[in-house]
Amino acid sequence: MTSVSIKDLCLNFGTVQVLKNLNIDIDEGEFLVLLGPSGCGKSTLLNCIAGLLEVSDGQIFIKGNNVTWEEPKDRGIGMVFQSYALYPQMSVEGNLAFGLKNARVPKDDIARRIANAAEVLQIEPLLKRKPAQLSGGQRQRVAIGRALVRDVDVFLFDEPLSNLDAKLRAELRVEIKRLHHRLKNTMIYVTHDQIEALTLADRIAIMRSGIIQQLASPHEIYNRPVNLYVAGFMGSPGMNFLDGEIDDSGAFTFGGMQIPLDRYPFSTADRPRQAKFGIRPEHVVCGAAADAEPFSAEADIEVVEPMGADTLVWAVLDGREFRFRVDGQSELRSGEKIRVGFDPARASVFDATTELRL
């Protein structure tokens, strides 16, 4: 069953078109992440769903009801903002109860909802404290709790973890995933952090300039990016790209090297001449293991970045920058030569003109 449906949605600020004919159907209980760089339109789309911005064209349906022109309070949503937006003079309990009191919810019902939200978010000992007495993570839990007490079907998150330090962000990311598993509500989550997107989402919508580039599962987007933009955006470090062409034998050639594509799944009729070959750093092996791969070559190591569990190596392959990961205990040094290899079946090949995946 569809929980949220967006039909031909457009939003213009004057002559600037910010959202362009967006269409998304979000299933009941789905966790959808809107991912993209600053200015791509992801928060704008979330604000349109919430009713905080008037759309220029198109329609928004929530639980089958057309809410395009409904007030935010009448849409059946709970929203968590990037800033905690807590009332400093009120206790945690007061912050949680404030919206419910304004909506004239009975006192017994308010107490029940606050107790349930406090238990789910593990903030029961904090109910009498004021925001100034809370850590950043505790304040964000209270902000999430304020959305939970509304007892709605759809929750909207606008970069809720971006103000937290890395360790706390990782902890709360797990808590949000547990919360979704427990509540099974529809959740729409905006972030520019691809790790958050990959770990939280059932599906990811990658946006660029107000257009959804790809809408798919994290696994599909990571392994089969639909175009060059998605391939370059996902992954840290990014995918290695090699400019070259597909020759008459069906192999990809660049410089003086040739990569066989007989294991890469695409139609021979769709092969362009000029192409871009992409391989992720984690799909590259080095040393003796490289010779067992369908393609292997010598690379010159430029920079070695130890990261604990693994090490990122910046190298040069046939005059082009080439990155790969190795085990954190590997002892590689700048200036050394090393054999690298990979299986082209794990690669992504794009048309150099259209930038679409082949």
Order of alpha helices (4+ residues) and beta strands (2+ residues): beta-beta-beta-alpha-beta-beta-beta-alpha-alpha-alpha-beta-alpha-beta-alpha-beta-beta-alpha-alpha-beta-beta-beta-beta-beta-beta-beta-beta-beta-beta
